[in-house]
Amino acid sequence: MNTKNNRLAALAFGLAIAAAASPSLAQYVDNNNGYPVSVARAKALRECNARAHPYIQRDWGVQEGDIYRACMAEHHQPE
């Protein structure tokens, strides 16, 4: 009985450590300004800028910004 409890405790501890460590082990890239950017954010920035690019502000008004904001929200990233 004691061995089973120890194994369950070790498993729970391992899962807690893995859950807490995952965000801190995320990969980062340098954005040439000295500020690290996560790989997921860099990917979202590229995709959302490309999606909004055809809707330039002088022709479409606020449509460009709306598309960009919606895309970033889809990727769970701040603007």
FIPA-464695 format. One record per atom (N, C-alpha, C): residue number from 1; chain; atom name; x, y, z. Coordinates in Angstrom, 2 decimals. Example, Ala and Ser with C-alpha at 12.3 -4.5 7.8 and 13.67 -1.06 7.14 Angstrom:
<pts>
PT   k c  a      c1      c2      c3
PT   1 A  N   13.19   -5.69    7.80
PT   1 A CA   12.30   -4.50    7.80
PT   1 A  C   13.20   -3.30    7.80
PT   2 A  N   12.85   -2.25    7.08
PT   2 A CA   13.67   -1.06    7.14
PT   2 A  C   12.90    0.03    7.87
</pts>
This chain:
<pts>
PT   k c  a      c1      c2      c3
PT   1 A  N    0.82   -1.20    0.00
PT   1 A CA    0.00    0.00    0.00
PT   1 A  C    0.86    1.26    0.00
PT   2 A  N    1.91    1.24    0.82
PT   2 A CA    2.79    2.38    0.94
PT   2 A  C    3.52    2.64   -0.39
PT   3 A  N    3.92    1.56   -1.08
PT   3 A CA    4.63    1.70   -2.35
PT   3 A  C    3.71    2.32   -3.40
PT   4 A  N    2.44    1.93   -3.39
PT   4 A CA    1.47    2.48   -4.34
PT   4 A  C    1.27    3.98   -4.10
PT   5 A  N    1.17    4.39   -2.85
PT   5 A CA    1.02    5.81   -2.51
PT   5 A  C    2.24    6.60   -2.93
PT   6 A  N    3.43    6.02   -2.72
PT   6 A CA    4.66    6.71   -3.10
PT   6 A  C    4.72    6.89   -4.62
PT   7 A  N    4.32    5.88   -5.35
PT   7 A CA    4.32    5.98   -6.82
PT   7 A  C    3.33    7.04   -7.30
PT   8 A  N    2.15    7.06   -6.70
PT   8 A CA    1.17    8.07   -7.08
PT   8 A  C    1.65    9.47   -6.72
PT   9 A  N    2.29    9.61   -5.60
PT   9 A CA    2.83   10.91   -5.19
PT   9 A  C    3.93   11.35   -6.15
PT  10 A  N    4.79   10.41   -6.54
PT  10 A CA    5.87   10.74   -7.48
PT  10 A  C    5.30   11.12   -8.84
PT  11 A  N    4.27   10.41   -9.28
PT  11 A CA    3.63   10.73  -10.55
PT  11 A  C    2.99   12.12  -10.51
PT  12 A  N    2.28   12.42   -9.43
PT  12 A CA    1.65   13.74   -9.30
PT  12 A  C    2.70   14.84   -9.25
PT  13 A  N    3.79   14.61   -8.54
PT  13 A CA    4.87   15.60   -8.47
PT  13 A  C    5.49   15.81   -9.85
PT  14 A  N    5.72   14.74  -10.58
PT  14 A CA    6.29   14.85  -11.92
PT  14 A  C    5.39   15.62  -12.87
PT  15 A  N    4.10   15.36  -12.80
PT  15 A CA    3.15   16.08  -13.65
PT  15 A  C    3.10   17.57  -13.28
PT  16 A  N    3.17   17.87  -12.01
PT  16 A CA    3.16   19.27  -11.57
PT  16 A  C    4.41   20.00  -12.07
PT  17 A  N    5.55   19.35  -11.98
PT  17 A CA    6.80   19.96  -12.46
PT  17 A  C    6.74   20.16  -13.96
PT  18 A  N    6.24   19.17  -14.69
PT  18 A CA    6.15   19.28  -16.15
PT  18 A  C    5.21   20.42  -16.56
PT  19 A  N    4.11   20.56  -15.87
PT  19 A CA    3.15   21.63  -16.19
PT  19 A  C    3.73   23.00  -15.90
PT  20 A  N    4.46   23.12  -14.82
PT  20 A CA    5.05   24.41  -14.46
PT  20 A  C    6.24   24.77  -15.33
PT  21 A  N    6.98   23.78  -15.79
PT  21 A CA    8.19   24.04  -16.55
PT  21 A  C    7.92   24.30  -18.02
PT  22 A  N    6.82   23.83  -18.55
PT  22 A CA    6.56   23.95  -19.98
PT  22 A  C    6.63   25.39  -20.50
PT  23 A  N    5.96   26.36  -19.88
PT  23 A CA    6.05   27.72  -20.38
PT  23 A  C    7.47   28.30  -20.28
PT  24 A  N    8.20   27.91  -19.26
PT  24 A CA    9.54   28.47  -19.10
PT  24 A  C   10.53   27.87  -20.07
PT  25 A  N   10.20   26.75  -20.68
PT  25 A CA   11.11   26.11  -21.62
PT  25 A  C   10.78   26.46  -23.07
PT  26 A  N    9.89   27.41  -23.28
PT  26 A CA    9.50   27.81  -24.63
PT  26 A  C   10.71   28.39  -25.36
PT  27 A  N   10.77   28.15  -26.66
PT  27 A CA   11.88   28.66  -27.45
PT  27 A  C   11.61   30.11  -27.82
PT  28 A  N   12.68   30.88  -27.88
PT  28 A CA   12.58   32.29  -28.22
PT  28 A  C   13.50   32.61  -29.37
PT  29 A  N   13.12   33.61  -30.14
PT  29 A CA   13.96   34.11  -31.22
PT  29 A  C   14.23   35.58  -30.97
PT  30 A  N   15.34   36.08  -31.50
PT  30 A CA   15.70   37.49  -31.35
PT  30 A  C   15.05   38.26  -32.49
PT  31 A  N   14.38   39.35  -32.19
PT  31 A CA   13.71   40.13  -33.23
PT  31 A  C   14.57   41.28  -33.74
PT  32 A  N   15.89   41.18  -33.57
PT  32 A CA   16.86   42.17  -34.02
PT  32 A  C   16.79   43.49  -33.26
PT  33 A  N   15.97   43.58  -32.25
PT  33 A CA   15.91   44.76  -31.40
PT  33 A  C   16.41   44.46  -30.00
PT  34 A  N   16.91   43.25  -29.81
PT  34 A CA   17.39   42.86  -28.50
PT  34 A  C   16.33   42.30  -27.58
PT  35 A  N   15.09   42.23  -28.05
PT  35 A CA   14.00   41.70  -27.24
PT  35 A  C   13.64   40.31  -27.75
PT  36 A  N   13.66   39.31  -26.88
PT  36 A CA   13.30   37.96  -27.33
PT  36 A  C   11.80   37.85  -27.58
PT  37 A  N   11.44   37.11  -28.61
PT  37 A CA   10.05   36.88  -28.98
PT  37 A  C    9.86   35.37  -29.08
PT  38 A  N    8.78   34.84  -28.51
PT  38 A CA    8.55   33.41  -28.59
PT  38 A  C    8.33   33.00  -30.05
PT  39 A  N    8.63   31.76  -30.33
PT  39 A CA    8.46   31.24  -31.69
PT  39 A  C    6.99   31.33  -32.10
PT  40 A  N    6.08   31.02  -31.18
PT  40 A CA    4.65   31.08  -31.49
PT  40 A  C    4.23   32.51  -31.83
PT  41 A  N    4.74   33.49  -31.08
PT  41 A CA    4.39   34.89  -31.35
PT  41 A  C    4.98   35.34  -32.68
PT  42 A  N    6.21   34.95  -32.97
PT  42 A CA    6.83   35.33  -34.24
PT  42 A  C    6.03   34.77  -35.41
PT  43 A  N    5.58   33.54  -35.28
PT  43 A CA    4.77   32.92  -36.33
PT  43 A  C    3.44   33.66  -36.50
PT  44 A  N    2.80   34.00  -35.37
PT  44 A CA    1.53   34.73  -35.42
PT  44 A  C    1.71   36.11  -36.04
PT  45 A  N    2.79   36.81  -35.69
PT  45 A CA    3.04   38.13  -36.25
PT  45 A  C    3.20   38.07  -37.77
PT  46 A  N    3.97   37.09  -38.25
PT  46 A CA    4.15   36.95  -39.70
PT  46 A  C    2.83   36.65  -40.40
PT  47 A  N    2.08   35.69  -39.85
PT  47 A CA    0.83   35.29  -40.48
PT  47 A  C   -0.19   36.42  -40.47
PT  48 A  N   -0.33   37.11  -39.35
PT  48 A CA   -1.35   38.15  -39.24
PT  48 A  C   -0.99   39.38  -40.07
PT  49 A  N    0.28   39.72  -40.14
PT  49 A CA    0.69   40.82  -41.01
PT  49 A  C    0.43   40.49  -42.47
PT  50 A  N    0.68   39.26  -42.86
PT  50 A CA    0.42   38.85  -44.24
PT  50 A  C   -1.08   38.84  -44.54
PT  51 A  N   -1.88   38.44  -43.56
PT  51 A CA   -3.33   38.41  -43.76
PT  51 A  C   -3.91   39.81  -43.89
PT  52 A  N   -3.38   40.76  -43.14
PT  52 A CA   -3.91   42.13  -43.15
PT  52 A  C   -3.31   42.99  -44.26
PT  53 A  N   -2.19   42.58  -44.82
PT  53 A CA   -1.47   43.40  -45.80
PT  53 A  C   -2.31   43.84  -47.00
PT  54 A  N   -3.17   43.00  -47.59
PT  54 A CA   -3.94   43.46  -48.75
PT  54 A  C   -4.92   44.60  -48.45
PT  55 A  N   -5.26   44.80  -47.20
PT  55 A CA   -6.26   45.80  -46.82
PT  55 A  C   -5.57   47.05  -46.29
PT  56 A  N   -4.83   47.75  -47.15
PT  56 A CA   -4.09   48.92  -46.69
PT  56 A  C   -5.06   50.00  -46.22
PT  57 A  N   -4.64   50.75  -45.24
PT  57 A CA   -5.52   51.68  -44.54
PT  57 A  C   -6.07   52.78  -45.44
PT  58 A  N   -5.28   53.27  -46.39
PT  58 A CA   -5.76   54.38  -47.20
PT  58 A  C   -6.94   53.98  -48.08
PT  59 A  N   -7.05   52.68  -48.40
PT  59 A CA   -8.17   52.21  -49.23
PT  59 A  C   -9.30   51.61  -48.40
PT  60 A  N   -8.94   50.89  -47.34
PT  60 A CA   -9.92   50.13  -46.58
PT  60 A  C  -10.23   50.72  -45.21
PT  61 A  N   -9.63   51.82  -44.85
PT  61 A CA   -9.89   52.42  -43.54
PT  61 A  C   -9.39   51.55  -42.41
PT  62 A  N  -10.24   51.23  -41.47
PT  62 A CA   -9.83   50.48  -40.29
PT  62 A  C   -9.85   48.96  -40.51
PT  63 A  N  -10.21   48.53  -41.70
PT  63 A CA  -10.30   47.09  -41.98
PT  63 A  C   -8.97   46.37  -41.73
PT  64 A  N   -7.86   47.00  -42.11
PT  64 A CA   -6.54   46.39  -41.91
PT  64 A  C   -6.29   46.08  -40.44
PT  65 A  N   -6.55   47.05  -39.59
PT  65 A CA   -6.34   46.86  -38.16
PT  65 A  C   -7.29   45.83  -37.57
PT  66 A  N   -8.53   45.84  -38.03
PT  66 A CA   -9.51   44.87  -37.52
PT  66 A  C   -9.10   43.44  -37.87
PT  67 A  N   -8.64   43.24  -39.09
PT  67 A CA   -8.22   41.90  -39.52
PT  67 A  C   -7.00   41.46  -38.72
PT  68 A  N   -6.04   42.37  -38.54
PT  68 A CA   -4.84   42.06  -37.77
PT  68 A  C   -5.19   41.69  -36.33
PT  69 A  N   -6.05   42.50  -35.68
PT  69 A CA   -6.44   42.22  -34.29
PT  69 A  C   -7.16   40.89  -34.17
PT  70 A  N   -8.06   40.61  -35.10
PT  70 A CA   -8.81   39.35  -35.05
PT  70 A  C   -7.86   38.16  -35.22
PT  71 A  N   -6.91   38.29  -36.12
PT  71 A CA   -5.94   37.22  -36.34
PT  71 A  C   -5.10   36.97  -35.09
PT  72 A  N   -4.61   38.04  -34.48
PT  72 A CA   -3.81   37.88  -33.28
PT  72 A  C   -4.63   37.26  -32.14
PT  73 A  N   -5.91   37.63  -32.06
PT  73 A CA   -6.78   37.03  -31.05
PT  73 A  C   -6.96   35.53  -31.31
PT  74 A  N   -7.07   35.14  -32.58
PT  74 A CA   -7.17   33.72  -32.92
PT  74 A  C   -5.95   32.94  -32.45
PT  75 A  N   -4.80   33.59  -32.46
PT  75 A CA   -3.55   32.96  -32.05
PT  75 A  C   -3.29   33.15  -30.56
PT  76 A  N   -4.23   33.74  -29.83
PT  76 A CA   -4.10   33.99  -28.39
PT  76 A  C   -2.86   34.81  -28.09
PT  77 A  N   -2.63   35.84  -28.88
PT  77 A CA   -1.49   36.73  -28.70
PT  77 A  C   -2.01   38.17  -28.54
PT  78 A  N   -1.32   38.97  -27.75
PT  78 A CA   -1.70   40.38  -27.68
PT  78 A  C   -1.33   41.08  -28.98
PT  79 A  N   -1.98   42.19  -29.24
PT  79 A CA   -1.68   42.93  -30.47
PT  79 A  C   -0.24   43.30  -30.47
</pts>
